């Protein structure tokens, strides 16, 4: 098993928390997309963009840390495909996304599956 330095452990612990926060943001947008004011909706989306950016920045470090962990590297690569899908669905556009179905049928299930796969790599490292 990979031995983490204290700093790496802390980064991965924060990363894992960010996964939960992003999942919550997607669920909030799904449940409230049609009743939120455009300003609130846009703020939640902006916060999700920041979280995604932090995940991507952390992936750069993780590729180095997990350079011999094939499953972890696959999970990191899968996140890029997830982001490509979000772009295709228009999640990053400035318009008000009120299509609850997009979140319910694609964004949330796809993110949750990816998160589950990534956490299979993280949890053993964070559990010590």
PETA-V131089 format. One record per run of one state. SS is the DSSP state (2 for helix, 1 for strand, 0 for the rest). FROM is the first residue (numbers start at 1). LEN is the number of residues. If there is no record, write none. Layout:
[[SS;FROM;LEN] [SS;FROM;LEN]]
This chain:
[[0;1;5] [2;6;27] [0;33;5] [2;38;28] [0;66;4] [2;70;20] [0;90;10] [2;100;27] [0;127;2]]
